[in-house]
Amino acid sequence: MVNQQRLQRRLSDLAEIGKISDIGVCRLAHSIEDKKAMNLVSRWMNEAGMTSTIDNFGNLIGVYEGFNPSLPRLVIGSHIDTQPNAGRFDGTIGVLGSIEVIQLMHEQQVIPDRSIEVVSFADEEGARYNKGLFGARGLTGNLEPGELERKDGTTRAQALKEIGLSPGNPNPPRYTPETVHAFLEMHIEQGPVLENQNLPVGIVSGISGPLWLTVEFEGRSGHAGAVPMKLRRDALVGAARVIHLFDDIVKSDLSQPTVGTVGFINNFPNSRNTISEKVTFTIDLRDLLPERRKQYEDKLNQLIYTTAEMYQLQVKVTEETNSDPKYCADWIKTLMEEELLDMRQEPFKLMSGPFHDSLIMADICPYGMIFVRCKEGISHHPSEYASIEDITIGTQLLYQTVLRVVTNQNFIVGVRRNESNI
């Protein structure tokens, strides 16, 4: 059984790193706090019987060797980086739950046929450099040109160097269809569905596809009291129109699960007495159906360029992320259903609106996800909360699922690995 006290203690210890309040934390990717957290989690990996390393992208990887390490491995994990002023459970429970799974196997002398890797992916959130899933994309060979030069005061490459890593060193992708058998991730739901169903955990059916755009409007600055209204090229007014009407577009059919958000805006020169010259803002559009999302995207693009013409603004639209929905493997969902029934829990299924590291791993292997109920569906906020009881149930389901996956190929109980077994 899952050691609930150990899991609770580790959650509390990790929350102390980057702590901003009694309930809030902030561990931005590649920061000093992030490195301290990785060092602590690495120690726990070693205590659980794994060897741990940090790669050039900032991914922390723990390896629990099986009898046949040449077989495609099972990968489990999530992330420990956060948003600014965030909660302590998003991503974290998936990493610590995965370590608990391996520690249980180690204590029970379970040696799987194939090796298992626990990974804490770097910069899933994208909060610092405005492009997430960095570590997962690095591990699978999907980084785009110029990603190490993205800036937040300093470049990503420099930030990685400041925590002792060597970004840019050429390495073949670690995770490919030939090297990974399957991927499992546990995560808080970040929505209210499980709470409304009065259920501690759920089985994820798939992840909706996110579209991330950065829009830049450029007009002409001028004195707020001197330039007549009919002569103005106000970038902030143009941005305000797009933001307002984009919200209307996404709300045009509330029976659909489509969601749209503008979460960042930068206004220059941002002065009370000056007409805005340049505004940059982000757009996040998500849907479970690519065709329906494309319809909303077309309306959005028409709105952006019509607004630019209306206010005589220059416009630049940059696509940061564009992913289709990714659906969980049927055979993994079946295993989870059976294990939940054995645990006397309802095998409830739900989709994920937020994206996760699983979104990238889905391109190279079958994947499955477990959601854990979170209070009022709140996430990316200090009041984010999941009970240790629910996290324990989710971790137990992860443990049982991992055993089933490795059992399909063979596993040994009560035998310690030695070189004669290779």
C-alpha beads as a LAMMPS data file, in Angstrom:
LAMMPS data file: protein, C-alpha beads

422 atoms
421 bonds

1 atom types
1 bond types

-500.0 500.0 xlo xhi
-500.0 500.0 ylo yhi
-500.0 500.0 zlo zhi

Masses

1 110.0

Atoms # bond

1 1 1 0.000 0.000 0.000
2 1 1 1.026 3.587 -0.595
3 1 1 2.851 5.174 2.354
4 1 1 0.546 8.155 2.881
5 1 1 2.688 9.737 5.589
6 1 1 5.793 9.652 3.399
7 1 1 3.882 11.111 0.470
8 1 1 2.449 13.882 2.672
9 1 1 5.865 14.706 4.132
10 1 1 7.476 14.983 0.710
11 1 1 4.683 17.161 -0.621
12 1 1 5.177 19.495 2.340
13 1 1 8.973 19.522 2.033
14 1 1 8.843 20.332 -1.669
15 1 1 6.284 23.095 -1.086
16 1 1 8.802 24.844 1.191
17 1 1 10.995 25.487 -1.859
18 1 1 9.690 28.550 -3.652
19 1 1 7.152 29.188 -0.886
20 1 1 5.437 32.582 -1.198
21 1 1 2.678 32.116 1.387
22 1 1 1.274 29.419 3.638
23 1 1 -0.404 27.843 0.614
24 1 1 1.285 29.361 -2.445
25 1 1 4.561 28.550 -4.228
26 1 1 6.540 29.810 -7.207
27 1 1 9.170 27.620 -8.885
28 1 1 9.769 29.008 -12.353
29 1 1 11.681 26.851 -14.809
30 1 1 15.504 26.915 -14.630
31 1 1 15.470 29.135 -11.530
32 1 1 17.491 28.648 -8.348
33 1 1 14.312 27.408 -6.645
34 1 1 13.775 24.942 -9.481
35 1 1 17.313 23.593 -9.079
36 1 1 16.880 23.234 -5.307
37 1 1 13.655 21.318 -5.902
38 1 1 15.364 19.050 -8.438
39 1 1 18.149 18.287 -5.979
40 1 1 15.634 17.321 -3.297
41 1 1 13.562 15.172 -5.659
42 1 1 16.762 13.564 -6.975
43 1 1 17.632 12.512 -3.421
44 1 1 14.206 10.909 -3.035
45 1 1 14.688 9.068 -6.324
46 1 1 17.948 7.635 -5.018
47 1 1 16.275 6.606 -1.755
48 1 1 13.670 4.763 -3.825
49 1 1 16.312 2.656 -5.563
50 1 1 16.812 4.704 -8.713
51 1 1 19.848 6.292 -10.271
52 1 1 19.113 9.918 -11.146
53 1 1 20.514 12.422 -13.632
54 1 1 19.626 15.907 -14.906
55 1 1 19.941 16.301 -18.663
56 1 1 20.915 19.393 -20.663
57 1 1 17.284 20.544 -20.887
58 1 1 16.759 20.491 -17.117
59 1 1 14.793 17.233 -17.038
60 1 1 15.325 15.152 -13.894
61 1 1 15.272 11.434 -14.725
62 1 1 15.352 8.502 -12.315
63 1 1 16.020 5.001 -13.670
64 1 1 14.822 1.810 -11.979
65 1 1 16.510 -0.939 -13.921
66 1 1 14.733 -4.087 -15.024
67 1 1 16.136 -7.469 -15.967
68 1 1 16.097 -6.507 -19.651
69 1 1 17.075 -2.822 -19.881
70 1 1 17.329 -3.105 -23.658
71 1 1 13.533 -3.407 -23.854
72 1 1 11.519 -0.223 -24.479
73 1 1 11.033 1.326 -21.055
74 1 1 7.940 2.377 -19.152
75 1 1 8.086 6.116 -18.365
76 1 1 6.048 7.729 -15.583
77 1 1 6.088 11.244 -14.153
78 1 1 5.038 14.871 -14.576
79 1 1 6.636 18.237 -13.596
80 1 1 7.534 20.352 -10.555
81 1 1 7.814 23.832 -12.102
82 1 1 4.944 26.223 -11.378
83 1 1 3.240 29.380 -12.496
84 1 1 3.868 32.643 -10.622
85 1 1 1.827 32.758 -7.400
86 1 1 0.666 29.189 -7.936
87 1 1 -0.384 26.129 -5.963
88 1 1 1.635 23.219 -4.637
89 1 1 -0.077 20.249 -6.317
90 1 1 -0.077 20.925 -10.082
91 1 1 2.412 18.463 -11.606
92 1 1 4.069 17.818 -8.251
93 1 1 1.771 14.978 -7.204
94 1 1 2.598 13.150 -10.442
95 1 1 6.329 13.249 -9.774
96 1 1 6.133 12.372 -6.089
97 1 1 3.458 9.738 -6.723
98 1 1 5.717 8.127 -9.336
99 1 1 8.639 8.048 -6.904
100 1 1 6.345 6.438 -4.323
101 1 1 5.404 3.768 -6.886
102 1 1 9.056 2.858 -7.453
103 1 1 9.848 2.999 -3.748
104 1 1 7.061 0.494 -3.077
105 1 1 8.420 -1.788 -5.791
106 1 1 11.931 -1.449 -4.381
107 1 1 10.793 -2.207 -0.825
108 1 1 8.850 -5.238 -2.030
109 1 1 11.809 -6.355 -4.191
110 1 1 9.782 -6.157 -7.388
111 1 1 12.166 -6.142 -10.348
112 1 1 10.347 -5.585 -13.653
113 1 1 11.473 -7.150 -16.889
114 1 1 11.775 -3.735 -18.562
115 1 1 13.292 -0.659 -16.929
116 1 1 11.040 2.073 -15.534
117 1 1 11.960 5.749 -15.668
118 1 1 10.507 8.469 -13.472
119 1 1 10.842 11.877 -15.098
120 1 1 10.281 15.373 -13.777
121 1 1 9.947 17.274 -17.044
122 1 1 11.496 20.748 -17.299
123 1 1 9.306 23.801 -17.913
124 1 1 5.963 22.188 -18.585
125 1 1 4.221 25.409 -17.609
126 1 1 5.891 27.818 -20.047
127 1 1 5.427 30.632 -17.528
128 1 1 8.910 32.086 -17.852
129 1 1 9.606 31.866 -21.585
130 1 1 6.033 31.819 -22.887
131 1 1 6.376 28.390 -24.481
132 1 1 5.737 25.299 -22.397
133 1 1 6.458 21.563 -22.581
134 1 1 10.113 22.416 -23.140
135 1 1 11.601 19.400 -21.379
136 1 1 9.245 16.878 -22.959
137 1 1 9.897 18.328 -26.396
138 1 1 13.645 18.229 -25.740
139 1 1 13.517 14.571 -24.712
140 1 1 11.558 13.648 -27.838
141 1 1 13.587 15.763 -30.278
142 1 1 10.860 18.333 -30.918
143 1 1 12.458 21.638 -29.964
144 1 1 12.116 24.468 -32.444
145 1 1 14.937 26.707 -33.713
146 1 1 15.754 29.587 -31.381
147 1 1 14.137 28.163 -28.234
148 1 1 17.297 28.508 -26.178
149 1 1 17.434 32.198 -27.088
150 1 1 13.934 33.059 -25.850
151 1 1 14.248 35.789 -23.219
152 1 1 12.884 36.633 -19.810
153 1 1 15.492 39.161 -18.747
154 1 1 18.024 36.487 -19.624
155 1 1 17.920 33.824 -22.317
156 1 1 16.824 30.283 -21.573
157 1 1 20.341 29.097 -22.448
158 1 1 21.880 31.450 -19.890
159 1 1 19.354 30.447 -17.230
160 1 1 20.253 26.783 -17.764
161 1 1 23.951 27.609 -17.475
162 1 1 23.305 29.496 -14.233
163 1 1 21.982 26.313 -12.621
164 1 1 24.969 24.295 -13.794
165 1 1 23.700 22.747 -17.035
166 1 1 25.172 22.765 -20.532
167 1 1 22.392 23.624 -22.981
168 1 1 22.922 23.049 -26.666
169 1 1 25.125 19.984 -26.428
170 1 1 23.977 17.659 -29.230
171 1 1 22.312 14.483 -28.003
172 1 1 19.992 12.063 -29.787
173 1 1 16.411 12.099 -28.429
174 1 1 16.113 9.929 -25.332
175 1 1 12.441 9.121 -25.899
176 1 1 11.451 7.659 -29.272
177 1 1 8.912 5.053 -30.448
178 1 1 11.744 2.512 -30.278
179 1 1 12.807 3.322 -26.702
180 1 1 9.501 3.914 -24.864
181 1 1 6.830 1.254 -24.293
182 1 1 4.240 3.554 -22.675
183 1 1 3.869 6.704 -20.581
184 1 1 1.713 7.218 -17.475
185 1 1 1.004 10.532 -15.754
186 1 1 -0.920 11.432 -12.612
187 1 1 -2.090 15.035 -12.195
188 1 1 -4.697 17.075 -10.368
189 1 1 -7.744 17.633 -12.545
190 1 1 -7.531 21.457 -12.511
191 1 1 -11.279 21.533 -13.074
192 1 1 -14.501 20.874 -11.123
193 1 1 -15.821 17.686 -12.765
194 1 1 -14.570 15.112 -10.252
195 1 1 -15.701 17.233 -7.320
196 1 1 -19.147 17.552 -8.886
197 1 1 -19.213 13.768 -9.304
198 1 1 -18.008 13.299 -5.698
199 1 1 -15.157 11.087 -6.912
200 1 1 -11.518 11.109 -5.731
201 1 1 -9.968 10.117 -9.063
202 1 1 -10.817 9.761 -12.725
203 1 1 -9.433 8.153 -15.869
204 1 1 -8.481 10.632 -18.572
205 1 1 -9.852 9.911 -22.044
206 1 1 -7.672 12.455 -23.840
207 1 1 -6.238 15.972 -23.892
208 1 1 -7.774 18.792 -25.900
209 1 1 -5.545 20.503 -28.440
210 1 1 -4.135 23.928 -27.482
211 1 1 -3.482 26.770 -29.895
212 1 1 -1.206 29.487 -28.489
213 1 1 -0.838 32.749 -30.386
214 1 1 1.068 35.934 -29.599
215 1 1 -0.470 39.036 -31.174
216 1 1 1.433 42.290 -31.569
217 1 1 -0.305 45.536 -32.533
218 1 1 1.844 48.572 -33.348
219 1 1 0.370 52.041 -33.830
220 1 1 1.721 55.523 -33.142
221 1 1 2.482 57.093 -29.788
222 1 1 1.468 60.647 -28.994
223 1 1 0.409 63.065 -26.298
224 1 1 -2.856 62.044 -24.651
225 1 1 -4.099 65.635 -24.678
226 1 1 -2.896 66.784 -28.083
227 1 1 -3.754 64.155 -30.711
228 1 1 -7.370 64.370 -31.990
229 1 1 -9.361 61.139 -31.694
230 1 1 -9.877 60.838 -35.466
231 1 1 -6.083 60.851 -36.034
232 1 1 -5.147 58.288 -33.428
233 1 1 -3.557 54.883 -34.078
234 1 1 -4.018 53.505 -30.577
235 1 1 -2.624 49.966 -30.224
236 1 1 -4.283 49.412 -26.845
237 1 1 -7.751 50.231 -28.174
238 1 1 -7.214 47.716 -30.981
239 1 1 -6.064 45.068 -28.524
240 1 1 -9.028 45.768 -26.242
241 1 1 -11.444 45.260 -29.135
242 1 1 -9.902 41.899 -30.053
243 1 1 -9.816 40.698 -26.464
244 1 1 -13.454 41.637 -25.864
245 1 1 -14.822 40.194 -29.116
246 1 1 -12.671 37.054 -28.874
247 1 1 -14.444 36.315 -25.602
248 1 1 -17.771 36.725 -27.400
249 1 1 -16.654 34.356 -30.168
250 1 1 -15.723 31.590 -27.736
251 1 1 -18.994 32.065 -25.808
252 1 1 -21.114 31.882 -28.956
253 1 1 -22.092 28.273 -28.172
254 1 1 -21.832 27.496 -24.472
255 1 1 -22.924 23.902 -25.043
256 1 1 -19.455 23.210 -26.484
257 1 1 -16.275 22.683 -24.401
258 1 1 -14.310 25.294 -26.367
259 1 1 -12.340 27.690 -24.133
260 1 1 -10.359 30.827 -24.933
261 1 1 -8.165 32.994 -22.735
262 1 1 -6.032 36.123 -22.938
263 1 1 -3.677 35.698 -20.015
264 1 1 -0.838 38.111 -20.780
265 1 1 -0.684 41.681 -22.061
266 1 1 2.198 44.123 -22.379
267 1 1 1.489 47.777 -23.156
268 1 1 4.168 50.249 -24.319
269 1 1 4.944 52.879 -23.148
270 1 1 2.284 52.163 -20.507
271 1 1 1.975 55.785 -19.428
272 1 1 -1.142 57.599 -18.227
273 1 1 -0.360 60.605 -20.429
274 1 1 0.626 58.806 -23.635
275 1 1 -1.271 57.030 -26.422
276 1 1 -0.248 53.404 -26.591
277 1 1 2.194 52.629 -29.374
278 1 1 2.687 48.879 -29.062
279 1 1 0.694 46.134 -27.371
280 1 1 1.557 42.452 -27.189
281 1 1 -0.918 39.897 -25.850
282 1 1 -1.362 36.140 -25.868
283 1 1 -4.302 34.040 -26.989
284 1 1 -4.984 30.517 -25.748
285 1 1 -7.684 28.590 -27.666
286 1 1 -8.538 24.956 -26.876
287 1 1 -11.031 22.391 -28.055
288 1 1 -11.508 18.634 -28.152
289 1 1 -12.254 18.684 -31.905
290 1 1 -9.651 20.130 -34.308
291 1 1 -12.334 21.038 -36.858
292 1 1 -14.353 23.061 -34.384
293 1 1 -11.259 24.808 -33.034
294 1 1 -10.327 25.737 -36.611
295 1 1 -13.698 27.436 -37.061
296 1 1 -13.073 29.589 -33.977
297 1 1 -9.511 30.266 -35.127
298 1 1 -10.729 31.512 -38.514
299 1 1 -13.149 33.926 -36.826
300 1 1 -10.372 35.105 -34.523
301 1 1 -7.970 35.773 -37.393
302 1 1 -10.628 37.737 -39.255
303 1 1 -11.227 39.791 -36.103
304 1 1 -7.510 40.521 -35.623
305 1 1 -6.850 41.719 -39.165
306 1 1 -10.127 43.652 -39.427
307 1 1 -9.233 45.452 -36.203
308 1 1 -5.728 46.249 -37.451
309 1 1 -7.212 47.825 -40.576
310 1 1 -9.856 49.697 -38.594
311 1 1 -7.306 51.389 -36.311
312 1 1 -4.473 51.618 -38.873
313 1 1 -2.226 49.300 -36.881
314 1 1 0.606 47.066 -37.966
315 1 1 -0.033 43.508 -36.830
316 1 1 2.100 40.442 -36.262
317 1 1 0.666 37.078 -35.208
318 1 1 3.071 34.379 -34.012
319 1 1 1.938 30.792 -33.511
320 1 1 3.681 29.462 -30.398
321 1 1 1.905 26.132 -29.975
322 1 1 -0.506 24.198 -32.170
323 1 1 -1.434 20.667 -31.171
324 1 1 -4.267 18.344 -32.061
325 1 1 -6.121 16.516 -29.275
326 1 1 -4.368 13.354 -28.102
327 1 1 -6.418 10.384 -26.897
328 1 1 -5.326 7.908 -24.237
329 1 1 -4.631 4.301 -25.195
330 1 1 -7.660 2.048 -24.825
331 1 1 -5.652 -0.795 -23.278
332 1 1 -4.268 1.498 -20.567
333 1 1 -7.726 2.878 -19.783
334 1 1 -8.995 -0.703 -19.507
335 1 1 -6.256 -1.588 -17.007
336 1 1 -7.142 1.469 -14.947
337 1 1 -10.847 0.652 -15.026
338 1 1 -10.206 -2.862 -13.762
339 1 1 -7.898 -1.670 -11.002
340 1 1 -10.346 0.990 -9.844
341 1 1 -13.098 -1.595 -9.629
342 1 1 -10.798 -3.791 -7.520
343 1 1 -10.204 -0.744 -5.309
344 1 1 -14.009 -0.332 -5.039
345 1 1 -13.872 3.006 -6.829
346 1 1 -16.003 4.127 -9.751
347 1 1 -14.028 4.105 -13.053
348 1 1 -15.192 7.523 -14.223
349 1 1 -13.747 8.959 -17.459
350 1 1 -13.225 12.605 -18.380
351 1 1 -11.333 14.727 -20.885
352 1 1 -8.536 17.156 -20.038
353 1 1 -8.832 20.775 -21.109
354 1 1 -5.331 21.748 -19.854
355 1 1 -2.367 20.295 -21.699
356 1 1 0.253 18.155 -19.966
357 1 1 3.589 16.510 -20.726
358 1 1 1.495 13.567 -21.928
359 1 1 0.522 15.688 -24.936
360 1 1 4.090 15.398 -26.252
361 1 1 4.705 11.817 -25.141
362 1 1 1.531 10.766 -26.996
363 1 1 3.369 11.326 -30.282
364 1 1 5.834 8.524 -29.567
365 1 1 4.005 5.963 -27.424
366 1 1 0.660 4.903 -25.918
367 1 1 -0.177 6.980 -22.859
368 1 1 -2.591 7.065 -19.956
369 1 1 -3.487 9.659 -17.343
370 1 1 -5.002 9.672 -13.888
371 1 1 -6.761 12.783 -12.594
372 1 1 -7.060 13.527 -8.873
373 1 1 -9.911 15.675 -7.574
374 1 1 -8.995 19.243 -6.617
375 1 1 -11.082 21.585 -4.490
376 1 1 -13.524 23.702 -6.527
377 1 1 -11.464 22.949 -9.623
378 1 1 -9.030 25.734 -8.720
379 1 1 -5.487 25.592 -10.115
380 1 1 -2.638 27.993 -10.950
381 1 1 -3.565 29.789 -7.731
382 1 1 -2.334 29.565 -4.120
383 1 1 -5.657 28.080 -2.975
384 1 1 -5.203 25.050 -5.253
385 1 1 -5.819 21.989 -3.069
386 1 1 -6.037 18.213 -3.296
387 1 1 -6.456 16.099 -0.175
388 1 1 -3.771 13.594 0.765
389 1 1 -6.467 10.930 0.851
390 1 1 -7.370 11.539 -2.807
391 1 1 -3.699 11.769 -3.818
392 1 1 -3.079 8.456 -2.061
393 1 1 -5.909 6.793 -4.009
394 1 1 -4.493 8.179 -7.250
395 1 1 -1.002 6.968 -6.365
396 1 1 -2.333 3.518 -5.485
397 1 1 -4.066 3.379 -8.880
398 1 1 -0.824 4.437 -10.553
399 1 1 1.064 1.716 -8.663
400 1 1 -1.437 -0.970 -9.621
401 1 1 -1.401 0.180 -13.256
402 1 1 2.393 0.173 -13.396
403 1 1 2.444 -3.380 -12.047
404 1 1 -0.066 -4.458 -14.669
405 1 1 1.959 -2.871 -17.470
406 1 1 5.227 -4.507 -16.458
407 1 1 3.477 -7.758 -15.574
408 1 1 2.437 -8.085 -19.204
409 1 1 6.126 -8.663 -19.969
410 1 1 7.208 -10.422 -16.741
411 1 1 8.221 -9.302 -13.283
412 1 1 9.964 -10.927 -10.366
413 1 1 9.051 -10.511 -6.700
414 1 1 11.525 -11.176 -3.895
415 1 1 14.612 -11.444 -6.105
416 1 1 17.315 -8.826 -6.070
417 1 1 18.902 -7.881 -9.366
418 1 1 22.507 -8.973 -9.944
419 1 1 24.778 -9.213 -12.921
420 1 1 24.168 -12.953 -13.395
421 1 1 20.504 -12.191 -14.207
422 1 1 21.338 -9.997 -17.214

Bonds

1 1 1 2
2 1 2 3
3 1 3 4
4 1 4 5
5 1 5 6
6 1 6 7
7 1 7 8
8 1 8 9
9 1 9 10
10 1 10 11
11 1 11 12
12 1 12 13
13 1 13 14
14 1 14 15
15 1 15 16
16 1 16 17
17 1 17 18
18 1 18 19
19 1 19 20
20 1 20 21
21 1 21 22
22 1 22 23
23 1 23 24
24 1 24 25
25 1 25 26
26 1 26 27
27 1 27 28
28 1 28 29
29 1 29 30
30 1 30 31
31 1 31 32
32 1 32 33
33 1 33 34
34 1 34 35
35 1 35 36
36 1 36 37
37 1 37 38
38 1 38 39
39 1 39 40
40 1 40 41
41 1 41 42
42 1 42 43
43 1 43 44
44 1 44 45
45 1 45 46
46 1 46 47
47 1 47 48
48 1 48 49
49 1 49 50
50 1 50 51
51 1 51 52
52 1 52 53
53 1 53 54
54 1 54 55
55 1 55 56
56 1 56 57
57 1 57 58
58 1 58 59
59 1 59 60
60 1 60 61
61 1 61 62
62 1 62 63
63 1 63 64
64 1 64 65
65 1 65 66
66 1 66 67
67 1 67 68
68 1 68 69
69 1 69 70
70 1 70 71
71 1 71 72
72 1 72 73
73 1 73 74
74 1 74 75
75 1 75 76
76 1 76 77
77 1 77 78
78 1 78 79
79 1 79 80
80 1 80 81
81 1 81 82
82 1 82 83
83 1 83 84
84 1 84 85
85 1 85 86
86 1 86 87
87 1 87 88
88 1 88 89
89 1 89 90
90 1 90 91
91 1 91 92
92 1 92 93
93 1 93 94
94 1 94 95
95 1 95 96
96 1 96 97
97 1 97 98
98 1 98 99
99 1 99 100
100 1 100 101
101 1 101 102
102 1 102 103
103 1 103 104
104 1 104 105
105 1 105 106
106 1 106 107
107 1 107 108
108 1 108 109
109 1 109 110
110 1 110 111
111 1 111 112
112 1 112 113
113 1 113 114
114 1 114 115
115 1 115 116
116 1 116 117
117 1 117 118
118 1 118 119
119 1 119 120
120 1 120 121
121 1 121 122
122 1 122 123
123 1 123 124
124 1 124 125
125 1 125 126
126 1 126 127
127 1 127 128
128 1 128 129
129 1 129 130
130 1 130 131
131 1 131 132
132 1 132 133
133 1 133 134
134 1 134 135
135 1 135 136
136 1 136 137
137 1 137 138
138 1 138 139
139 1 139 140
140 1 140 141
141 1 141 142
142 1 142 143
143 1 143 144
144 1 144 145
145 1 145 146
146 1 146 147
147 1 147 148
148 1 148 149
149 1 149 150
150 1 150 151
151 1 151 152
152 1 152 153
153 1 153 154
154 1 154 155
155 1 155 156
156 1 156 157
157 1 157 158
158 1 158 159
159 1 159 160
160 1 160 161
161 1 161 162
162 1 162 163
163 1 163 164
164 1 164 165
165 1 165 166
166 1 166 167
167 1 167 168
168 1 168 169
169 1 169 170
170 1 170 171
171 1 171 172
172 1 172 173
173 1 173 174
174 1 174 175
175 1 175 176
176 1 176 177
177 1 177 178
178 1 178 179
179 1 179 180
180 1 180 181
181 1 181 182
182 1 182 183
183 1 183 184
184 1 184 185
185 1 185 186
186 1 186 187
187 1 187 188
188 1 188 189
189 1 189 190
190 1 190 191
191 1 191 192
192 1 192 193
193 1 193 194
194 1 194 195
195 1 195 196
196 1 196 197
197 1 197 198
198 1 198 199
199 1 199 200
200 1 200 201
201 1 201 202
202 1 202 203
203 1 203 204
204 1 204 205
205 1 205 206
206 1 206 207
207 1 207 208
208 1 208 209
209 1 209 210
210 1 210 211
211 1 211 212
212 1 212 213
213 1 213 214
214 1 214 215
215 1 215 216
216 1 216 217
217 1 217 218
218 1 218 219
219 1 219 220
220 1 220 221
221 1 221 222
222 1 222 223
223 1 223 224
224 1 224 225
225 1 225 226
226 1 226 227
227 1 227 228
228 1 228 229
229 1 229 230
230 1 230 231
231 1 231 232
232 1 232 233
233 1 233 234
234 1 234 235
235 1 235 236
236 1 236 237
237 1 237 238
238 1 238 239
239 1 239 240
240 1 240 241
241 1 241 242
242 1 242 243
243 1 243 244
244 1 244 245
245 1 245 246
246 1 246 247
247 1 247 248
248 1 248 249
249 1 249 250
250 1 250 251
251 1 251 252
252 1 252 253
253 1 253 254
254 1 254 255
255 1 255 256
256 1 256 257
257 1 257 258
258 1 258 259
259 1 259 260
260 1 260 261
261 1 261 262
262 1 262 263
263 1 263 264
264 1 264 265
265 1 265 266
266 1 266 267
267 1 267 268
268 1 268 269
269 1 269 270
270 1 270 271
271 1 271 272
272 1 272 273
273 1 273 274
274 1 274 275
275 1 275 276
276 1 276 277
277 1 277 278
278 1 278 279
279 1 279 280
280 1 280 281
281 1 281 282
282 1 282 283
283 1 283 284
284 1 284 285
285 1 285 286
286 1 286 287
287 1 287 288
288 1 288 289
289 1 289 290
290 1 290 291
291 1 291 292
292 1 292 293
293 1 293 294
294 1 294 295
295 1 295 296
296 1 296 297
297 1 297 298
298 1 298 299
299 1 299 300
300 1 300 301
301 1 301 302
302 1 302 303
303 1 303 304
304 1 304 305
305 1 305 306
306 1 306 307
307 1 307 308
308 1 308 309
309 1 309 310
310 1 310 311
311 1 311 312
312 1 312 313
313 1 313 314
314 1 314 315
315 1 315 316
316 1 316 317
317 1 317 318
318 1 318 319
319 1 319 320
320 1 320 321
321 1 321 322
322 1 322 323
323 1 323 324
324 1 324 325
325 1 325 326
326 1 326 327
327 1 327 328
328 1 328 329
329 1 329 330
330 1 330 331
331 1 331 332
332 1 332 333
333 1 333 334
334 1 334 335
335 1 335 336
336 1 336 337
337 1 337 338
338 1 338 339
339 1 339 340
340 1 340 341
341 1 341 342
342 1 342 343
343 1 343 344
344 1 344 345
345 1 345 346
346 1 346 347
347 1 347 348
348 1 348 349
349 1 349 350
350 1 350 351
351 1 351 352
352 1 352 353
353 1 353 354
354 1 354 355
355 1 355 356
356 1 356 357
357 1 357 358
358 1 358 359
359 1 359 360
360 1 360 361
361 1 361 362
362 1 362 363
363 1 363 364
364 1 364 365
365 1 365 366
366 1 366 367
367 1 367 368
368 1 368 369
369 1 369 370
370 1 370 371
371 1 371 372
372 1 372 373
373 1 373 374
374 1 374 375
375 1 375 376
376 1 376 377
377 1 377 378
378 1 378 379
379 1 379 380
380 1 380 381
381 1 381 382
382 1 382 383
383 1 383 384
384 1 384 385
385 1 385 386
386 1 386 387
387 1 387 388
388 1 388 389
389 1 389 390
390 1 390 391
391 1 391 392
392 1 392 393
393 1 393 394
394 1 394 395
395 1 395 396
396 1 396 397
397 1 397 398
398 1 398 399
399 1 399 400
400 1 400 401
401 1 401 402
402 1 402 403
403 1 403 404
404 1 404 405
405 1 405 406
406 1 406 407
407 1 407 408
408 1 408 409
409 1 409 410
410 1 410 411
411 1 411 412
412 1 412 413
413 1 413 414
414 1 414 415
415 1 415 416
416 1 416 417
417 1 417 418
418 1 418 419
419 1 419 420
420 1 420 421
421 1 421 422
